[in-house]
Amino acid sequence: MSLTLLGDRAMARLNRETFGRRGPTNVIAFPLDDSPPFEGVPCLLGEVVISLPTAARQAQDYGWPIDEMLDYYLIHGILHLLGYDHHDPQEANAMEEKTWDLLKIVKSPEP
């Protein structure tokens, strides 16, 4: 898996070219490998792209530290690479729940 951090201008262009949407978005994920997974995980996941300025603005809006917002978007992007999506409310709820479960693991204090 690769991670790319962009500015809003580059993210807006990527969002327009990929999805036909205007403006920057917080995270976009591009799956690479649709070959059979090894023990449930694809060999090559893909690329997660995060806009740093958008993440920083949203962190400020939510009162979160920027590192936690970046963790959230990275987890969200990885879940997209693993096949999760949010096209309907049921999918969105499952993805959101999994994102929070994993964020708690990442943020839990070491024993």
C-alpha positions as CSV (number, residue, x, y, z in Angstrom):
1,M,0.0,0.0,0.0
2,S,1.2,3.5,-0.6
3,L,0.1,6.8,1.0
4,T,0.2,10.1,-0.8
5,L,-0.3,13.4,1.0
6,L,-1.5,16.3,-1.3
7,G,-2.5,19.9,-1.1
8,D,-6.0,21.0,-1.8
9,R,-5.3,22.1,-5.4
10,A,-3.8,18.7,-6.4
11,M,-6.6,16.9,-4.5
12,A,-9.3,18.9,-6.2
13,R,-7.8,18.1,-9.6
14,L,-7.6,14.4,-8.7
15,N,-11.2,14.4,-7.5
16,R,-12.4,16.1,-10.7
17,E,-10.4,13.8,-13.0
18,T,-11.4,10.6,-11.1
19,F,-15.0,11.3,-10.0
20,G,-16.1,14.4,-11.9
21,R,-16.6,16.2,-8.6
22,R,-15.5,19.8,-7.8
23,G,-13.2,20.8,-5.0
24,P,-10.9,18.9,-2.8
25,T,-12.0,15.9,-0.7
26,N,-10.4,14.5,2.4
27,V,-9.4,11.0,1.2
28,I,-9.5,8.9,-2.0
29,A,-8.5,5.3,-2.3
30,F,-7.4,3.5,-5.4
31,P,-7.3,-0.4,-5.1
32,L,-4.5,-2.0,-7.1
33,D,-4.9,-5.7,-6.9
34,D,-8.0,-7.7,-7.5
35,S,-6.2,-11.1,-7.4
36,P,-7.2,-13.7,-4.9
37,P,-6.3,-12.6,-1.4
38,F,-3.7,-14.3,0.8
39,E,-5.4,-15.2,4.0
40,G,-8.1,-12.7,3.4
41,V,-5.9,-9.7,2.4
42,P,-5.0,-8.8,-1.2
43,C,-1.3,-8.9,-1.9
44,L,-1.2,-5.3,-3.1
45,L,-3.8,-3.1,-1.5
46,G,-3.5,0.1,-3.5
47,E,-3.0,3.8,-2.8
48,V,-4.6,6.1,-0.2
49,V,-4.5,9.8,-1.0
50,I,-5.2,12.4,1.7
51,S,-5.4,16.2,1.4
52,L,-3.4,17.7,4.3
53,P,-5.1,21.1,4.2
54,T,-8.6,19.6,4.1
55,A,-7.7,17.2,7.0
56,A,-6.3,20.1,9.0
57,R,-9.4,22.2,8.5
58,Q,-11.7,19.3,9.4
59,A,-9.6,18.5,12.5
60,Q,-10.0,22.1,13.6
61,D,-13.8,22.0,12.9
62,Y,-14.2,18.8,14.9
63,G,-11.7,19.8,17.7
64,W,-9.4,16.9,16.9
65,P,-5.6,16.8,16.9
66,I,-4.4,16.6,13.3
67,D,-2.6,13.3,13.9
68,E,-5.9,11.7,14.9
69,M,-7.7,13.1,11.9
70,L,-5.0,11.7,9.6
71,D,-5.2,8.3,11.4
72,Y,-9.0,8.4,10.8
73,Y,-8.6,9.1,7.1
74,L,-5.9,6.6,6.6
75,I,-8.0,3.9,8.2
76,H,-11.0,5.0,6.2
77,G,-8.9,4.8,3.0
78,I,-7.5,1.3,3.9
79,L,-11.1,0.1,4.5
80,H,-12.0,1.3,1.0
81,L,-9.1,-0.7,-0.4
82,L,-10.4,-3.8,1.5
83,G,-13.8,-3.5,-0.1
84,Y,-15.7,-1.4,2.4
85,D,-17.9,1.5,1.0
86,H,-20.6,3.9,2.0
87,H,-23.0,3.9,-1.0
88,D,-26.0,3.2,1.2
89,P,-26.8,3.7,4.9
90,Q,-26.1,0.1,5.9
91,E,-22.7,0.0,4.2
92,A,-21.9,3.5,5.6
93,N,-22.8,2.4,9.2
94,A,-20.7,-0.8,8.9
95,M,-17.7,1.2,7.5
96,E,-18.0,3.9,10.2
97,E,-18.2,1.3,13.0
98,K,-15.1,-0.6,11.6
99,T,-13.2,2.7,11.3
100,W,-13.9,3.6,14.9
101,D,-13.0,0.1,16.1
102,L,-9.6,0.3,14.4
103,L,-9.0,3.9,15.5
104,K,-9.5,2.8,19.1
105,I,-6.9,0.1,18.6
106,V,-4.4,2.5,17.0
107,K,-5.0,5.1,19.8
108,S,-5.1,2.7,22.7
109,P,-2.2,3.1,25.2
110,E,0.4,0.4,25.2
111,P,0.1,-2.1,28.1
